[in-house]
Amino acid sequence: MSLQSVRQFFADRAPDVEIIELSQSTATVALAAAAHRVEPGQIAKTLSLKVKDDVILVVAKGDARLDNKKLKSVFGAKARMLSSDEVVIMTGHPVGGVCPFGLENPLAVYCDISLRQYQEVFPAAGAIHSAVRIAPERMAQLTDATWVDVCL
């Protein structure tokens, strides 16, 4: 269970971080921003990408778009989005609930510098109705993320 793996992640590493569960879906940036009453950029979306033979996660502000040239420059190859089925298999989280916490498989996590403009962001928490409120730097620290510049 995806939400449960995220609960365990925070219980083990950051018990002070509270998982926010809502009755409505937060599966898209627009839905999440409305539900949490924040601007879309404050929603930290997690993108599952395949670069060469590696699956990676890129966490970016909700209204950012990936820049293919920057991606290729940083990772040395073109990236492609995983299919919904591949996302679930690799992360253990459903599309709309993907986050860098409580992953099914160990994956490299990258945080785009676009997140740094906010004191707090709202990444999903393993389900389409859950999230956490967290400082971008703390999220990067907890997930051993590398900071990159891959968005427009």
C-alpha positions in Angstrom: 0.0 0.0 0.0 1.5 3.2 -1.2 0.2 5.6 1.4 1.4 3.1 4.1 5.0 3.1 2.7 5.0 6.9 2.8 3.7 6.8 6.4 6.6 4.4 7.3 9.1 6.6 5.5 8.2 9.6 7.7 7.8 7.5 10.9 11.4 6.4 10.3 13.0 9.6 9.1 10.9 12.6 10.0 8.1 11.8 12.5 7.3 15.5 12.8 6.1 15.6 9.2 2.3 15.1 9.1 0.6 13.5 6.1 -2.4 15.6 5.0 -5.3 13.4 3.8 -8.3 15.1 2.1 -11.6 13.7 1.0 -11.2 15.2 -2.5 -8.7 14.1 -5.2 -5.4 16.0 -5.4 -4.2 13.9 -8.4 -3.4 16.9 -10.6 -1.6 20.1 -9.9 -4.8 22.1 -10.4 -6.8 19.9 -8.0 -4.1 19.9 -5.4 -3.5 23.7 -5.6 -7.3 24.2 -5.1 -7.6 21.7 -2.3 -4.6 23.1 -0.4 -5.4 26.7 -1.2 -2.0 27.5 -2.6 -0.7 28.6 -6.0 0.0 25.8 -8.5 3.7 26.3 -8.3 3.7 25.3 -4.7 2.5 21.8 -5.6 5.7 19.7 -5.9 5.0 17.3 -8.8 7.1 14.2 -9.1 7.9 13.1 -12.7 9.0 9.6 -13.4 11.5 9.5 -16.2 13.6 6.9 -18.0 17.1 8.1 -19.1 19.1 5.5 -20.9 18.6 2.4 -18.7 17.9 4.3 -15.5 14.6 5.4 -14.0 14.8 8.7 -12.1 12.4 11.0 -10.3 12.4 14.7 -10.9 10.5 16.8 -8.4 9.6 20.3 -9.8 7.2 23.1 -9.0 3.7 22.3 -10.2 3.5 24.9 -13.0 7.1 24.2 -14.4 7.7 22.4 -17.6 10.6 20.2 -18.3 13.2 21.6 -20.7 14.4 18.7 -23.0 17.7 20.5 -23.8 18.4 21.0 -20.1 17.5 17.4 -19.3 19.8 16.1 -22.0 22.6 18.4 -20.8 22.2 17.3 -17.2 21.6 13.6 -17.7 23.6 13.0 -20.9 20.7 11.6 -22.9 17.1 12.2 -23.8 14.5 11.4 -21.2 11.0 9.8 -21.7 8.1 9.8 -19.3 7.2 6.4 -17.9 3.8 4.9 -18.7 1.2 4.7 -15.9 2.0 1.0 -15.4 5.7 1.6 -15.3 5.2 4.3 -12.7 3.3 2.0 -10.4 5.9 -0.8 -10.8 8.9 1.4 -10.3 7.6 3.7 -7.5 4.9 1.7 -5.9 2.7 4.9 -6.1 -0.3 5.5 -8.4 -0.2 8.3 -10.9 -1.4 11.4 -9.1 0.1 10.2 -5.8 3.7 9.8 -7.0 6.3 11.3 -4.6 9.9 10.7 -3.7 9.0 9.1 -0.3 8.4 5.4 0.5 9.5 4.1 -2.9 9.0 0.5 -4.0 12.5 0.6 -5.6 15.5 2.7 -4.8 15.5 5.5 -7.4 17.7 8.5 -7.9 15.7 11.7 -6.9 16.4 15.1 -8.4 14.9 18.3 -7.2 14.6 21.1 -9.7 15.8 24.5 -8.5 12.3 25.9 -9.3 11.2 24.6 -5.9 13.6 26.9 -4.1 11.4 29.9 -4.6 9.0 28.6 -2.0 9.4 28.2 1.8 7.0 25.2 1.7 5.8 22.9 -1.0 3.2 20.2 -1.2 4.3 17.0 -2.7 1.9 14.0 -2.9 2.2 11.3 -0.3 1.6 8.1 -2.1 -2.1 8.4 -2.8 -4.4 10.7 -5.0 -5.8 12.4 -1.9 -2.7 12.8 0.3 0.2 15.2 0.6 2.8 16.7 2.9 3.8 20.3 3.6 7.5 20.5 3.6 10.4 22.9 3.0 12.1 22.0 -0.4 15.5 21.8 1.2 14.2 19.3 3.8 12.5 17.2 1.1 15.8 17.1 -0.8 17.7 16.1 2.3 15.2 13.3 3.4 15.3 11.8 -0.1 19.0 12.2 -0.8 18.1 14.3 -3.8 20.4 16.2 -6.1 19.5 19.7 -7.1 19.3 20.3 -10.8 18.1 22.9 -13.3 16.0 21.0 -15.8 12.8 23.1 -16.1 11.7 26.2 -18.1 
